[in-house]
Amino acid sequence: MIVLFNPRSARWKHRLPLSLLSLGAVLEGKYDYEIVDGNFETNAEETLARIIQEKRIRYLGVTVMPGPQLMEAIAISQSLKLRFPELVVIWGGYFPSLHPKVVLDSGFVDHVICGPGEASFFELIENMEHGTWSMEQGPFEVHAPSTNLTLPYHRVDVRRYIGKTCLGTRTISYHSSFGCPFLCGFCAVAAIYKGRWAGKAASAVAEEVLWFRDQFGVNAVEFIDNNFFVAEHRTNEIADRLRGSGIAWWGEARPDTLMEFSDSTWSMMRDGGCKMIFFGAESSSDEVLAVMDKGGTQTSDTVLQLAERAKEFKIIPEFSFVLGTPSNDVDAQIERDIKYIRRIKAINPDSEIVIYIYSPVCFDDAELLRRAREFGFQFPKRLTDWLDPAWQTFDLRKNPHTPWLEERHVDRITNFERVLNARFPTVWDINLKKWQTAILKTLGTWRYKLGFYAAPWEIRLVANRLFHYRQPEIEGF
């Protein structure tokens, strides 16, 4: 018997545990298993302990993303291993794929699945059941993601994962592809998939989306692919098949890829329900983009052109920026990015801006990581060190406490972000009322017009404490 555990990742946003459902797809009919989602458990550890005892669980599979999910994964895995020493604890997901050695050295995780885990997890269980796997063999890795799995949605209550967003009243998350063909040096996806991408057939994607609509009343989908828009013909076909279905959707893309799409494909995307697209703009500097190993043909001009093009087709662009990369001139870098973001908003005021502060990714070939190490940056040597408050928010890219950034740099970025979000409230905050939006705009307009971002305490008080304002984020809902 196997338990697949999804540690708590958010207080209010709950996505389908697609990674665990993918594991379930290869276990279905071969091994007995159960899925436990920590997002819906008041005491996940006790729930797991009860199941382990009652059903004589031998294997605990844990999916682990950096950030809040890591905190619960460490605490619960460590405690359960002490209570049930014979329990085989297996971690998979982004964090253990990036830091396999520190996870295996913890003493409470027995095996790590690096990269796409469906086939490798099943093979590991098979080998252990037949006595052909040794602890000394290290992390288990497979190189190709699976795109033809039939996910066992009956194993979870799908209705729990349907939420209201700006896209629709009944929004669900969905994976139509895996990986990305690019090798950006700040990206965990590049570190894990190493330039590989695999997408489900357009017909299969549309069929499953329409199944969600018919079975659960879904009217909006977040395609949480690492890069949804890799193939123009596939994108066009998906949009065409969803046209007139009543489904609105969102996905992630590269700016240079979308600039190469034809006008007819852009029109089809709009008519087929595409409302928003998330883009990795990253930086205003072509030099920084080169250091990031962005690849392709993306330049700072690309994003400005894209903002105009998205406006023409009435699709909202979300532009993500990574500020504060390793540099001896961080001040100038930040000011260039602020001015550049203002240019984007002048071209297309509907553009959503998502700002992150750079935190290194364990991608040994990356130039950015090499530069970070030159400034003295090091990852924690022990898994439990990630529980330290200084590391708990590291991978959330909001205040990573990296050596080259001073407190004033972080303040400059976050203060600008607060003023920007007051002047242009995000469409993602569906709970924000019109009168609240008006107040925020009033507070933000004069500061934004004057370029005065210092100490925006009035915005912080009103937005955070009174209105509980949500900043625009890649997470969606």
C-alpha positions as CSV (number, residue, x, y, z in Angstrom):
1,M,0.0,0.0,0.0
2,I,1.3,3.5,-1.0
3,V,0.3,6.9,0.2
4,L,0.9,9.9,-2.1
5,F,1.1,13.1,-0.1
6,N,0.6,16.7,-1.3
7,P,1.9,19.0,1.5
8,R,0.1,22.2,2.1
9,S,1.1,24.8,-0.4
10,A,-1.3,27.7,0.2
11,R,-3.9,28.9,2.6
12,W,-6.6,29.7,0.1
13,K,-5.5,28.5,-3.4
14,H,-5.9,24.8,-4.1
15,R,-4.9,23.3,-7.3
16,L,-5.5,19.8,-8.5
17,P,-2.5,17.6,-7.3
18,L,-1.6,16.8,-10.9
19,S,1.8,15.4,-10.1
20,L,0.3,12.9,-7.7
21,L,-2.5,12.0,-10.1
22,S,0.2,11.3,-12.7
23,L,1.9,8.9,-10.3
24,G,-1.5,7.4,-9.6
25,A,-2.1,6.9,-13.3
26,V,0.9,4.4,-13.5
27,L,0.0,2.7,-10.2
28,E,-3.7,2.3,-11.0
29,G,-4.7,-1.4,-11.2
30,K,-1.2,-2.5,-10.1
31,Y,-0.7,-1.2,-6.6
32,D,-3.2,0.0,-4.0
33,Y,-2.7,3.7,-3.2
34,E,-4.3,6.6,-1.6
35,I,-3.9,10.4,-2.1
36,V,-3.8,12.8,0.9
37,D,-3.9,16.5,0.2
38,G,-2.5,18.5,3.0
39,N,-4.4,21.6,1.8
40,F,-7.6,20.1,3.1
41,E,-6.3,18.5,6.3
42,T,-6.4,20.2,9.7
43,N,-3.6,17.9,10.9
44,A,-2.0,16.2,8.0
45,E,0.5,14.4,10.1
46,E,-2.1,12.6,12.2
47,T,-4.2,11.8,9.1
48,L,-1.1,10.2,7.5
49,A,-0.1,8.4,10.7
50,R,-3.6,6.9,11.1
51,I,-3.6,5.7,7.5
52,I,-0.1,4.2,7.8
53,Q,-1.1,2.3,10.9
54,E,-4.5,1.1,9.8
55,K,-3.5,0.1,6.2
56,R,0.0,-1.0,6.9
57,I,1.5,1.5,4.5
58,R,5.0,0.7,3.3
59,Y,5.7,3.6,1.0
60,L,5.1,7.4,1.4
61,G,5.5,9.4,-1.8
62,V,5.8,13.2,-1.2
63,T,5.7,15.9,-3.9
64,V,7.8,18.9,-2.8
65,M,7.9,22.3,-4.3
66,P,10.2,25.0,-2.8
67,G,8.5,27.5,-0.4
68,P,5.7,26.7,2.0
69,Q,5.2,23.1,0.8
70,L,8.8,22.4,1.7
71,M,8.3,23.4,5.3
72,E,5.5,21.0,5.8
73,A,7.2,18.2,3.9
74,I,10.3,18.4,6.1
75,A,8.4,18.5,9.4
76,I,6.0,15.7,8.5
77,S,8.5,13.4,6.8
78,Q,10.9,13.7,9.7
79,S,8.3,13.0,12.3
80,L,6.7,10.1,10.5
81,K,10.1,8.5,9.9
82,L,10.7,8.6,13.6
83,R,7.3,7.1,14.4
84,F,7.5,4.5,11.6
85,P,11.2,3.6,11.0
86,E,10.2,0.9,8.4
87,L,8.3,3.4,6.3
88,V,10.0,4.1,3.0
89,V,9.9,7.9,2.4
90,I,10.3,9.0,-1.3
91,W,10.5,12.6,-2.3
92,G,9.9,14.0,-5.8
93,G,9.2,17.4,-7.3
94,Y,11.2,20.5,-8.0
95,F,13.0,20.8,-4.6
96,P,14.5,17.3,-4.3
97,S,15.3,17.4,-8.1
98,L,17.3,20.5,-7.5
99,H,18.8,19.5,-4.2
100,P,19.0,15.6,-4.2
101,K,22.1,15.3,-2.0
102,V,20.9,17.5,0.8
103,V,17.6,15.6,0.8
104,L,19.1,12.2,0.9
105,D,21.6,13.2,3.6
106,S,18.8,14.3,5.9
107,G,18.4,10.8,7.3
108,F,14.6,10.8,7.0
109,V,14.1,10.6,3.2
110,D,15.1,7.3,1.7
111,H,14.9,8.0,-2.0
112,V,14.6,10.9,-4.4
113,I,13.0,11.0,-7.8
114,C,14.7,13.6,-10.0
115,G,12.8,15.1,-12.8
116,P,9.5,13.7,-14.3
117,G,8.6,10.9,-11.9
118,E,5.8,8.7,-13.3
119,A,7.9,5.9,-14.9
120,S,10.8,6.2,-12.4
121,F,8.5,6.1,-9.3
122,F,6.7,3.0,-10.6
123,E,10.0,1.3,-11.4
124,L,11.4,2.1,-8.0
125,I,8.4,0.5,-6.3
126,E,8.7,-2.5,-8.6
127,N,12.4,-2.9,-7.8
128,M,11.9,-2.5,-4.1
129,E,9.0,-5.0,-4.0
130,H,11.2,-7.5,-5.8
131,G,14.3,-6.8,-3.8
132,T,16.4,-5.4,-6.6
133,W,17.0,-1.9,-5.4
134,S,19.7,-0.8,-3.0
135,M,19.9,2.3,-0.9
136,E,23.4,3.1,-2.3
137,Q,22.1,3.7,-5.9
138,G,21.3,7.3,-5.2
139,P,18.6,9.5,-6.8
140,F,16.4,7.8,-9.4
141,E,16.0,9.7,-12.7
142,V,14.1,9.4,-15.9
143,H,14.5,11.7,-18.8
144,A,11.1,11.9,-20.6
145,P,7.8,13.3,-19.3
146,S,4.7,11.3,-20.1
147,T,1.9,13.0,-22.1
148,N,-0.4,10.0,-22.7
149,L,-1.5,9.2,-19.2
150,T,-5.2,8.9,-18.2
151,L,-5.3,10.7,-14.9
152,P,-7.4,9.0,-12.2
153,Y,-9.6,12.0,-11.3
154,H,-11.9,9.7,-9.4
155,R,-9.2,9.5,-6.7
156,V,-9.8,13.1,-5.6
157,D,-12.9,15.4,-5.1
158,V,-12.4,17.5,-8.2
159,R,-15.0,20.0,-7.1
160,R,-12.7,21.1,-4.2
161,Y,-10.2,22.4,-6.8
162,I,-12.6,24.5,-8.8
163,G,-12.4,28.2,-7.8
164,K,-13.6,31.6,-8.9
165,T,-11.0,33.8,-10.7
166,C,-11.0,36.7,-13.1
167,L,-11.1,34.1,-15.9
168,G,-14.4,32.5,-14.8
169,T,-16.6,31.6,-11.9
170,R,-15.5,27.9,-12.1
171,T,-11.7,27.8,-12.9
172,I,-9.6,24.7,-12.8
173,S,-5.8,24.1,-13.4
174,Y,-4.6,21.7,-16.1
175,H,-1.3,20.5,-17.6
176,S,-1.3,20.2,-21.4
177,S,2.5,19.9,-21.7
178,F,5.6,19.4,-19.7
179,G,9.1,21.1,-19.8
180,C,10.4,23.9,-21.9
181,P,12.9,23.9,-24.9
182,F,14.9,26.8,-23.5
183,L,17.6,26.8,-20.8
184,C,17.1,30.1,-18.9
185,G,19.8,30.1,-16.2
186,F,17.5,31.4,-13.4
187,C,14.7,28.8,-14.0
188,A,14.1,25.6,-12.1
189,V,12.3,24.2,-15.2
190,A,15.4,24.4,-17.2
191,A,17.5,22.8,-14.5
192,I,15.1,19.8,-14.4
193,Y,13.9,19.3,-17.9
194,K,17.2,20.4,-19.6
195,G,15.6,21.7,-22.7
196,R,13.0,18.9,-23.2
197,W,9.4,19.7,-23.9
198,A,6.5,17.3,-24.6
199,G,2.9,18.3,-25.3
200,K,-0.4,16.4,-25.4
201,A,-2.1,16.3,-28.7
202,A,-4.4,19.3,-29.3
203,S,-7.4,17.1,-29.7
204,A,-6.8,15.3,-26.4
205,V,-6.3,18.6,-24.6
206,A,-9.6,20.1,-25.9
207,E,-11.5,16.8,-25.2
208,E,-10.4,16.8,-21.6
209,V,-11.1,20.5,-21.0
210,L,-14.6,20.0,-22.5
211,W,-15.0,16.9,-20.2
212,F,-14.3,19.2,-17.2
213,R,-16.9,21.6,-18.5
214,D,-19.5,18.9,-19.0
215,Q,-18.8,17.0,-15.8
216,F,-18.1,19.8,-13.3
217,G,-19.4,23.0,-14.9
218,V,-15.9,24.4,-15.5
219,N,-15.9,27.6,-17.5
220,A,-12.2,28.6,-17.2
221,V,-8.9,26.8,-17.3
222,E,-5.4,27.8,-16.2
223,F,-2.9,25.9,-18.4
224,I,-0.1,25.7,-15.8
225,D,2.3,24.3,-18.4
226,N,5.9,25.6,-18.1
227,N,5.5,26.8,-21.7
228,F,2.1,26.3,-23.2
229,F,2.8,28.1,-26.5
230,V,5.8,26.2,-27.8
231,A,4.1,25.1,-31.1
232,E,2.0,27.5,-33.0
233,H,0.0,24.9,-34.9
234,R,-0.9,23.1,-31.6
235,T,-1.9,26.4,-30.0
236,N,-4.1,27.3,-33.0
237,E,-5.8,23.9,-33.0
238,I,-6.5,24.0,-29.2
239,A,-8.0,27.5,-29.6
240,D,-10.0,26.4,-32.6
241,R,-11.4,23.4,-30.8
242,L,-12.4,25.5,-27.8
243,R,-14.0,28.3,-29.8
244,G,-17.6,28.7,-28.8
245,S,-17.3,26.3,-25.9
246,G,-17.7,29.0,-23.2
247,I,-14.2,28.2,-21.8
248,A,-11.9,31.1,-21.0
249,W,-8.2,30.3,-20.5
250,W,-4.7,31.5,-19.5
251,G,-1.2,30.1,-20.2
252,E,2.5,30.9,-20.1
253,A,4.7,31.9,-23.0
254,R,8.0,33.4,-24.2
255,P,7.7,36.9,-25.7
256,D,9.8,36.1,-28.8
257,T,7.7,32.9,-29.5
258,L,4.4,34.9,-29.4
259,M,5.8,37.7,-31.6
260,E,6.5,35.1,-34.3
261,F,2.8,33.8,-34.2
262,S,0.7,35.0,-37.2
263,D,-2.1,37.5,-36.8
264,S,-4.5,34.7,-37.7
265,T,-3.3,32.6,-34.8
266,W,-3.6,35.6,-32.4
267,S,-7.2,36.1,-33.6
268,M,-7.9,32.4,-33.2
269,M,-6.5,32.5,-29.6
270,R,-8.7,35.4,-28.8
271,D,-11.8,33.9,-30.4
272,G,-11.0,30.5,-28.8
273,G,-11.1,31.9,-25.2
274,C,-7.6,33.1,-24.4
275,K,-8.0,36.0,-22.0
276,M,-4.5,36.4,-20.5
277,I,-0.9,35.2,-21.2
278,F,1.9,35.2,-18.8
279,F,5.3,36.2,-20.2
280,G,8.8,36.1,-18.8
281,A,10.0,39.6,-19.6
282,E,12.7,39.3,-16.8
283,S,14.8,42.4,-17.4
284,S,15.1,45.7,-19.3
285,S,18.7,45.0,-20.1
286,D,19.8,42.9,-23.1
287,E,23.1,42.2,-21.3
288,V,21.2,40.8,-18.3
289,L,19.0,38.7,-20.6
290,A,22.2,37.2,-22.1
291,V,23.6,36.4,-18.7
292,M,20.2,34.7,-17.9
293,D,20.8,32.5,-20.9
294,K,17.3,33.4,-22.2
295,G,18.2,32.0,-25.7
296,G,15.9,32.6,-28.6
297,T,15.6,36.1,-30.0
298,Q,14.1,37.9,-27.0
299,T,15.4,41.5,-26.4
300,S,14.1,44.4,-24.4
301,D,12.4,45.7,-27.5
302,T,10.5,42.4,-27.9
303,V,8.5,43.0,-24.8
304,L,7.6,46.5,-25.8
305,Q,6.3,45.3,-29.2
306,L,4.5,42.5,-27.5
307,A,2.6,44.9,-25.1
308,E,1.3,46.7,-28.2
309,R,0.4,43.6,-30.0
310,A,-1.5,42.1,-27.1
311,K,-3.4,45.4,-26.8
312,E,-4.4,45.1,-30.5
313,F,-5.9,41.6,-29.9
314,K,-7.5,42.5,-26.5
315,I,-5.5,39.8,-24.7
316,I,-4.1,40.9,-21.3
317,P,-0.3,40.3,-21.1
318,E,1.3,39.5,-17.7
319,F,5.0,40.4,-17.7
320,S,7.2,38.8,-15.1
321,F,10.4,40.6,-14.0
322,V,13.3,39.2,-12.0
323,L,15.0,42.2,-10.3
324,G,18.2,42.2,-8.3
325,T,20.4,39.7,-10.2
326,P,24.1,39.5,-9.0
327,S,25.8,42.7,-9.9
328,N,28.2,45.4,-8.6
329,D,25.8,48.0,-9.7
330,V,22.4,46.8,-8.4
331,D,21.1,50.4,-7.9
332,A,21.4,51.3,-11.6
333,Q,20.0,47.9,-12.6
334,I,16.9,48.4,-10.5
335,E,16.3,51.9,-11.7
336,R,16.5,50.8,-15.4
337,D,14.0,48.1,-14.7
338,I,11.6,50.5,-13.0
339,K,11.7,52.9,-16.0
340,Y,11.2,50.1,-18.4
341,I,8.2,48.8,-16.6
342,R,6.7,52.3,-16.7
343,R,7.3,52.3,-20.5
344,I,5.3,49.0,-20.8
345,K,2.4,50.5,-18.8
346,A,2.4,53.6,-21.0
347,I,2.1,51.4,-24.1
348,N,-0.5,49.1,-22.7
349,P,-2.0,50.1,-19.3
350,D,-3.8,46.8,-19.1
351,S,-0.5,44.9,-18.8
352,E,-0.1,43.1,-15.5
353,I,3.3,43.3,-13.9
354,V,4.7,40.6,-11.7
355,I,7.9,41.4,-9.8
356,Y,10.3,38.9,-8.2
357,I,13.6,39.4,-6.6
358,Y,16.2,37.0,-8.0
359,S,17.0,33.9,-5.9
360,P,19.5,31.4,-7.3
361,V,18.5,28.1,-8.7
362,C,20.7,25.0,-8.2
363,F,21.6,24.8,-11.9
364,D,25.3,24.3,-11.9
365,D,25.9,25.3,-15.5
366,A,24.1,28.6,-15.1
367,E,26.1,31.8,-15.3
368,L,23.9,33.5,-12.8
369,L,24.6,30.9,-10.1
370,R,28.3,31.2,-10.8
371,R,28.1,35.0,-10.3
372,A,26.0,34.5,-7.1
373,R,28.7,32.2,-5.7
374,E,31.3,34.8,-6.4
375,F,29.4,37.1,-4.1
376,G,29.5,34.4,-1.4
377,F,26.1,32.8,-1.9
378,Q,25.7,29.2,-0.7
379,F,22.7,26.9,-0.3
380,P,22.0,25.3,3.1
381,K,24.1,22.2,3.8
382,R,21.4,20.4,5.8
383,L,17.8,19.9,4.8
384,T,16.5,21.1,8.2
385,D,18.3,24.4,7.7
386,W,15.7,25.3,5.2
387,L,13.3,25.7,8.1
388,D,15.2,28.8,9.2
389,P,13.1,31.9,8.7
390,A,15.8,33.4,6.4
391,W,15.3,30.5,4.0
392,Q,11.6,29.9,4.3
393,T,10.7,32.6,1.8
394,F,13.8,32.2,-0.4
395,D,12.2,30.4,-3.3
396,L,9.1,32.7,-3.2
397,R,11.5,35.3,-4.7
398,K,10.2,38.2,-2.6
399,N,13.1,38.8,-0.2
400,P,15.8,36.1,-0.7
401,H,18.5,37.8,1.5
402,T,21.2,37.3,-1.1
403,P,24.7,38.8,-0.3
404,W,24.7,41.4,-3.1
405,L,21.4,42.9,-2.1
406,E,21.1,45.4,0.7
407,E,17.9,46.1,2.6
408,R,17.6,49.4,0.7
409,H,17.5,47.5,-2.6
410,V,14.7,45.3,-1.5
411,D,12.8,48.3,-0.1
412,R,13.2,50.2,-3.4
413,I,11.8,47.2,-5.3
414,T,8.9,46.5,-2.9
415,N,8.0,50.2,-2.5
416,F,7.8,50.6,-6.3
417,E,5.7,47.5,-6.5
418,R,3.3,48.8,-4.0
419,V,2.8,52.1,-5.7
420,L,2.5,50.3,-9.1
421,N,-0.1,48.0,-7.8
422,A,-2.1,50.8,-6.2
423,R,-2.0,52.9,-9.4
424,F,-2.9,49.8,-11.5
425,P,-4.9,47.3,-9.3
426,T,-4.6,43.7,-10.6
427,V,-7.5,42.0,-12.3
428,W,-6.7,38.9,-10.4
429,D,-8.1,40.4,-7.2
430,I,-11.7,39.6,-7.8
431,N,-12.7,40.5,-4.3
432,L,-11.7,44.1,-4.7
433,K,-14.7,46.3,-4.9
434,K,-15.0,49.3,-7.2
435,W,-14.8,51.8,-4.4
436,Q,-11.7,50.1,-3.0
437,T,-10.2,50.2,-6.5
438,A,-10.9,53.9,-6.6
439,I,-9.2,54.5,-3.3
440,L,-6.1,52.6,-4.3
441,K,-5.8,54.4,-7.5
442,T,-6.1,57.8,-5.7
443,L,-3.4,56.8,-3.3
444,G,-1.1,55.5,-6.1
445,T,-1.7,58.0,-8.8
446,W,0.2,61.0,-7.4
447,R,3.1,58.8,-6.2
448,Y,3.3,57.1,-9.6
449,K,3.1,60.4,-11.5
450,L,5.9,61.9,-9.5
451,G,8.0,58.8,-9.3
452,F,7.9,59.0,-5.5
453,Y,8.0,55.5,-4.1
454,A,9.6,55.9,-0.8
455,A,7.8,54.7,2.4
456,P,4.3,54.2,0.9
457,W,2.8,53.5,4.4
458,E,-0.7,54.7,3.5
459,I,-0.8,52.3,0.6
460,R,0.5,49.5,2.7
461,L,-2.1,50.2,5.4
462,V,-5.0,50.4,3.1
463,A,-4.1,47.6,0.6
464,N,-2.7,45.0,3.0
465,R,-4.5,45.5,6.3
466,L,-7.9,47.0,5.3
467,F,-8.5,45.6,1.8
468,H,-6.4,42.4,1.9
469,Y,-5.3,43.3,-1.6
470,R,-3.8,40.5,-3.7
471,Q,-0.8,41.3,-5.8
472,P,-0.6,40.0,-9.3
473,E,1.2,36.6,-9.3
474,I,1.9,33.7,-11.6
475,E,-0.1,31.5,-9.2
476,G,-3.4,32.7,-10.7
477,F,-5.9,31.5,-8.1
